[in-house]
Amino acid sequence: MMNDELLQRMLAPLMRGVRLLFGRGILTGTSDGLKMQNAQMTSL
C-alpha cells in the first residue's frame, strides 16, 4: 500500500500548478465607465 509521503510526492506538481493558476488572480469584474478600462482582481 502507498504511504502518505509517496502520495504527497506524486501530487506535489499538480498541487503546485493549481496554486500558481489561482495565485495569478481571478478576474471579478470590469468597468468601462472610466477613461481607462478598469479591472478588479482578487488574489488568493
Sequence and secondary structure as in RCSB ss.txt:
>XXXX:A:sequence
MMNDELLQRMLAPLMRGVRLLFGRGILTGTSDGLKMQNAQMTSL
>XXXX:A:secstr
   HHHHHHHHHHHHHHHHHHHHT EEEEEE SSSS EEEEE  
